[in-house]
Amino acid sequence: MNADEGMPSCTILMADDDAEDRFFVTEALKELNCGAQLCLVEDGLELTHFLKRAGKYTDPGIAPRPAMILLDLDMPKKDGRKALCEIKSDAELQQIPLIVWTDCFELDERIQCRKAGAEDFVAKPADFTELMNMIRKLIMQYGS
């Protein structure tokens, strides 16, 4: 029996170009032992391909429909702001909860992301325990 037995099992799609951030979220989910599947993409273009099942993501087994998206704003090829607008304007994708996951703390940025349709805006935690608590909270809120 694990400590997070009541947490829903879900698929989380994380779009972040920072390998360290991807690693720590992967480790946090292992530690939580909640059954969540984490899919990782490194830029906004790859995020689009994953969601549209294009390119190397044509197989639904490789690109399952996520229960939520963690989206970094500053990424190469297509930044998170543009990806957010595209996702929330697509009738097939707009229902997926999108959480902006960033180091940006500017109020204007938060307001623009909310206006574009982001369900939440969270600061990347500085400490592993805080990261685990934040991931747990997001899964409980958006993972079903």
HELIX and SHEET records of a PDB file:
HELIX    1   1 ALA A   19  LEU A   32  1                                  14    
HELIX    2   2 GLY A   44  LYS A   52  1                                   9    
HELIX    3   3 GLY A   55  TYR A   57  5                                   3    
HELIX    4   4 GLY A   80  LYS A   88  1                                   9    
HELIX    5   5 LEU A  107  ALA A  116  1                                  10    
HELIX    6   6 PHE A  128  TYR A  142  1                                  15    
SHEET    1   A 5 GLN A  37  VAL A  41  0                                        
SHEET    2   A 5 THR A  11  ALA A  15  1                                        
SHEET    3   A 5 MET A  68  LEU A  71  1                                        
SHEET    4   A 5 LEU A  98  THR A 102  1                                        
SHEET    5   A 5 ASP A 120  ALA A 123  1                                        
END                                                                             
